[in-house]
Structures are given as C-alpha cells and as structure tokens.
Amino acid sequence: MAINISELLNPACIELDLSAKKKPDILRELSSVLARCGDVGNQEKLYKEIMKREKMTSTGIGSGIAIPHCLSSQVKEMHVAFGRKLEGAKFDAVDNQPVSLFFLLAGPEGAHSRHLQVLSRLARYLHDPAFCQELHTASSPEEVIDAFRRKESE
C-alpha cells in the first residue's frame, strides 16, 4: 500500500516562517513543530536523537532542501513536520547552498521499511522544481497539504 505524505502532514505541524538561523536551532525548532502534533514523548530526547543522526551525515540533500529524520522511541507512529525559511539557512547541505525547505521525519523504532518508503517518496517529489515552487509560495499549511495531494494524484 502506497504511503501518502499528505496523510502524514498535519496543519499543526507545518511552520511557514521558521525563525531559527543555524542548523542546531532549526532542528530544535522543527522538533518543537513536530511536538505540536501531540505524539512526542520527550521533545528534548527526540531533538538529541535527530542531532545524533545529523552528525553521521547531513540531511541537507541540496537544491535548498533538507530531510532530517530518525527512528525514535519518542513517537508512536510516523510523523512529518514541514518548516520553511524563505531566505534560507546554512545547513551543511551537500551542495553548500542555503536550505529553505525542511522536512523532519520521525518514526517509531523498528519502522525501518515504512521510514524508508516515506523518505524515498518525499525525495522523489522534491526533485520536481515545480512542486518545490508550490511549497515556496504556499500561504497556509492547508496549501502545503493540497500541493502534496495534487502530487500524489499524478
């Protein structure tokens, strides 16, 4: 069964104007955004797990996109938070360019297959410049989710 990212996104977990400017602060802000969905046990532990994963290799995949992710005992099901910083932020991306679109993916420990499916689908969608432009110009969380719905119906 295909995983629809639109079903994993919750308007409460979408922040269209991130305030943080540096990688650790952005990851902390994104973990806070994810916690607004209500399914995060200890937000500080989740943040530390995200940072630990990030130290292995940067999740800044280039073209202004980062997909920090981890499997954690702090969540019971797969969640995706979306954050946007239009002016971009330094994030140690593979192309050394600023990042403006951030997707924080957190899944429960042991959910490796589902986690990889969501990561793969998200990365594939984000290779579409027109789709990324929709995410850049969305004026509400609902518009972000609608963009995913349209992409999923292609």
C-alpha positions as CSV (number, residue, x, y, z in Angstrom):
1,M,0.0,0.0,0.0
2,A,1.4,3.4,-1.0
3,I,2.1,5.9,1.7
4,N,0.6,9.3,1.1
5,I,2.6,12.1,2.7
6,S,-0.5,14.3,2.6
7,E,-2.0,11.9,5.2
8,L,1.1,12.2,7.4
9,L,1.1,16.0,7.4
10,N,-0.9,17.8,10.0
11,P,-1.6,21.6,9.6
12,A,-0.4,22.0,13.2
13,C,3.0,20.5,12.2
14,I,3.6,23.0,9.4
15,E,5.6,26.2,10.1
16,L,5.8,28.5,7.1
17,D,8.2,31.0,8.7
18,L,10.9,29.3,10.8
19,S,12.7,31.8,13.0
20,A,16.0,29.9,13.6
21,K,19.0,30.7,11.5
22,K,21.5,27.9,12.3
23,K,21.3,24.1,11.9
24,P,21.0,23.1,15.6
25,D,18.4,25.8,16.3
26,I,16.4,24.8,13.2
27,L,16.4,21.2,14.2
28,R,15.2,22.2,17.7
29,E,12.5,24.4,16.2
30,L,11.4,21.6,13.9
31,S,11.2,19.2,16.8
32,S,9.0,21.7,18.6
33,V,6.8,22.0,15.5
34,L,6.6,18.2,15.4
35,A,5.6,18.1,19.1
36,R,2.6,20.3,18.3
37,C,1.1,17.2,16.7
38,G,0.8,15.8,20.2
39,D,2.5,12.4,19.8
40,V,6.0,13.2,21.0
41,G,7.1,11.8,24.3
42,N,10.1,13.7,25.4
43,Q,10.8,16.5,22.9
44,E,14.4,17.0,24.2
45,K,15.2,13.3,23.7
46,L,13.8,13.5,20.2
47,Y,15.9,16.5,19.4
48,K,19.1,14.7,20.7
49,E,18.3,11.7,18.5
50,I,17.8,14.0,15.5
51,M,21.1,15.7,16.2
52,K,22.9,12.3,16.6
53,R,21.6,11.2,13.2
54,E,22.6,14.5,11.7
55,K,26.2,14.1,12.9
56,M,26.5,10.9,10.9
57,T,25.9,12.8,7.7
58,S,24.0,16.0,6.8
59,T,20.4,15.5,5.6
60,G,20.7,18.7,3.5
61,I,20.2,16.9,0.2
62,G,20.9,20.0,-2.0
63,S,18.7,22.3,-4.1
64,G,17.5,24.1,-0.9
65,I,16.1,21.0,0.7
66,A,16.8,19.1,4.0
67,I,15.1,16.0,5.3
68,P,16.3,15.4,8.8
69,H,15.0,12.1,10.1
70,C,15.2,9.5,12.8
71,L,13.6,6.5,14.3
72,S,12.8,7.2,17.9
73,S,11.1,5.7,21.0
74,Q,9.7,9.2,21.5
75,V,7.0,8.8,18.8
76,K,4.4,6.0,18.4
77,E,3.7,6.5,14.7
78,M,5.3,8.1,11.6
79,H,5.1,11.9,11.6
80,V,6.3,14.6,9.2
81,A,6.8,18.2,10.1
82,F,7.4,20.8,7.4
83,G,9.3,24.1,8.0
84,R,10.1,26.8,5.6
85,K,12.6,29.6,5.8
86,L,12.4,31.6,2.5
87,E,15.7,33.4,2.9
88,G,17.4,30.1,3.5
89,A,19.7,29.0,6.3
90,K,23.1,27.3,6.4
91,F,22.6,23.6,7.0
92,D,25.7,21.9,5.7
93,A,23.9,20.8,2.6
94,V,25.8,18.6,0.1
95,D,25.8,21.5,-2.4
96,N,26.9,24.0,0.3
97,Q,23.8,26.1,-0.6
98,P,21.3,27.6,1.9
99,V,18.3,25.4,2.7
100,S,14.7,26.8,2.6
101,L,12.5,23.7,2.8
102,F,12.8,21.4,5.8
103,F,11.0,18.1,6.3
104,L,11.5,16.5,9.7
105,L,10.5,12.8,9.6
106,A,10.2,10.9,12.8
107,G,9.0,7.3,13.1
108,P,8.9,4.7,15.8
109,E,11.9,2.4,16.4
110,G,11.7,-0.7,14.3
111,A,9.6,1.0,11.5
112,H,12.6,0.9,9.1
113,S,10.6,-0.1,6.0
114,R,7.9,2.5,6.3
115,H,10.5,5.1,7.2
116,L,12.5,4.4,4.0
117,Q,9.3,4.4,1.9
118,V,8.4,7.8,3.2
119,L,11.9,9.2,2.8
120,S,12.1,7.8,-0.8
121,R,8.7,9.2,-1.8
122,L,9.5,12.6,-0.3
123,A,12.9,12.8,-2.0
124,R,11.3,11.8,-5.3
125,Y,8.6,14.6,-5.0
126,L,11.2,17.2,-4.1
127,H,13.2,16.5,-7.3
128,D,10.3,18.3,-9.1
129,P,11.2,22.0,-9.3
130,A,7.5,23.0,-10.0
131,F,6.4,21.1,-6.8
132,C,9.1,22.8,-4.7
133,Q,8.0,26.2,-6.1
134,E,4.4,25.4,-4.9
135,L,5.9,24.7,-1.4
136,H,7.8,28.0,-1.5
137,T,4.6,30.0,-2.4
138,A,2.1,28.2,-0.2
139,S,0.4,30.8,2.0
140,S,-1.1,28.3,4.5
141,P,-0.5,24.9,5.9
142,E,-3.5,23.7,4.0
143,E,-2.0,24.8,0.7
144,V,1.1,22.7,1.5
145,I,-1.0,19.6,2.1
146,D,-3.1,20.3,-1.0
147,A,0.2,20.5,-3.0
148,F,1.1,17.0,-1.8
149,R,-2.4,15.7,-2.6
150,R,-2.0,17.0,-6.2
151,K,1.4,15.5,-6.5
152,E,0.2,12.1,-5.1
153,S,-2.6,12.0,-7.7
154,E,-0.3,12.4,-10.7
